Amino acid sequence: MASSEEYKITKLNSNDFDEWSTLFRGYIDFYETTIPEEQYRKTFDRILDTNSDLYALVMRQQQGESGDGKMIAIAHFFPQQTPWSEKNIMLLNDLFVDPAVRGKGQGRKMIHAVADASKEMGCLRLQWLTKHDNVTARRLYDTMADTSFVQYRMGL
């Protein structure tokens, strides 16, 4: 008998560190970089801090009536001020879907969920970036938004 899989998007909660950090590590590894070990806990705590402007949504794989299932995707986002408007711009900073379950529209659903949260917060727009050679992600992103800028980074 085939099981029907559904996905549920929720906020991060205090019991989610292990699953969340596994996915966040996958994201960091994907971009072939590292962050200090203690930064995982610091970031998690900032997301849970109601006085912080760092937010996260997670997607869980639901099976039957058993409640919350395995976490399979994360999105981190935060508002930015702009001199062009009194409204903030929401920056989707990190989006990661477990490679084992990609290709079923989870990334698109996560972006829409972040867009909905951004609208609720009164933001002007949602924006994000990815590496120029992240072809798989860019195929999705090109169907969802416009791109017209190049990003430059200066280490400080």
N, C-alpha and C positions, 0 to 999 in steps of 0.2 A: 504494500500500500504506500503510495507516495505521500510525503508530508508536504503541507503547504507552508511555504516560508513567507513571512511578512516582516517588515522592518518598521521599527518605531524610533522616532527621533525625540530625544529628551535632553534636558540639561544634565550636566555632570553632577554627581553627588559624592559625598565624602567616602563612600565605600568603593569608588571606581578607580582608585589610584593604580592598582596593578594592571588592569586591562587598558586604561588610558595610557599609562606610561609605555606599555608594549607597543601600542599604535604610534605614539609620539616618537618613540625610538625608531620605528620603521620609517617614519617621515624623515627624521634626521639622517638616518642611514641612506635613504633614497637620494638625498642631496649630497651624499658623500662628505659629510661634515660631522662635527662633534660639538657637544656642549658639556660643561662640567656636570658630573653626576648629580651633585646637589641641586642643579638647576631644575631637574625634573620635579622634585618635591616643591621647590619655590614657585615654579609656574603653576603647578596644581593648586597650591594654596592661594595664589593670587586669583585664579579663576573662581575659587569658592568664596573668596572675600567679597562681601556685598559692597564694600567701599572701593573696590577696584573696577576699572573700566575694561578689564580683560575678560572676555566671555568665551564659552565653549558650548557646543552642542555635540551630542554623540548619537550614533545610530546603533541600535541593537537588533540582532536577528531574533525574531519571535517565532516560536514553534508551539502551536496549539495554545492551550490556556495556561501554560506553566509560568507566565509572568515574564519578567525581563530575561532575555537571552544574552548570548555572547555579544560583546561590543565589537562592531566591525568597521566603524568609521568615526573620525573626529574632525571637528572644524573649530578653529580658534579665530576670534575676530575682536576688533576694538575700534571705537570711533576716533576720528581725527578732526581737528578744526581745520577750516580753510578760510582764507581771506575773501574768497569768492561768494560766500554765503554765510548766513548766521546758522544754518543747519550743518551738522557734522557729516563727514563722509565716513562710511563704515569700511574698514579695511579687513578683508578676509585674508588672514595671514598664513594660516596652515589648513590644508585640507588633505586628508589621507583616508583612503579606503583599503582595507585589508586586501592584498593582492589575490588571495584565495577566493574572494567572492566578488571581484570586480566584473563589470560588464552587464550589470542588471539595473543600471540607472541610479545607483546609490549616490554617486557624486553629484548628479543633477539634483536629486532630492535634497541633499545637504546644502547645496548652494541656494536653492529656493527657500529652505528653512532659515538660512542666515539672512536672506533678503527679506523674508517676512519679519524676522526679529528687528532688522534694521528699519523697516517701515514703522514698526511699533515704537521704536525709539526716535522717530521723526527725522531720520537721516535723509540727506539729499540723494545719495546714491551708494551703491555697493561697488567696491573695486577690489581687484586682486592682481597678482602677477604670478608668473611661473618662469622657469628657465626656458630659453629659446629652443632647446633641444628636447623638451618634454612633450614629444609629439602626441602621445596618447591623450594626455590631459588637454592639450591645445585643440584637439579635434572636438572635444566636448565644449571647451570654453568658447571656441569660435562660433558655436551655435547658440550661445547664451548672451554674449555681450560683444561690444566693439572694443577694438584695441587701436590706439593711435599714438602711443607714447613709448619711448625707450627709457628704461631705468638705468641710472648710473649710481654707483656706490663708491664712497670714499671712506675707507677705514679710519677711525679716529683713536 
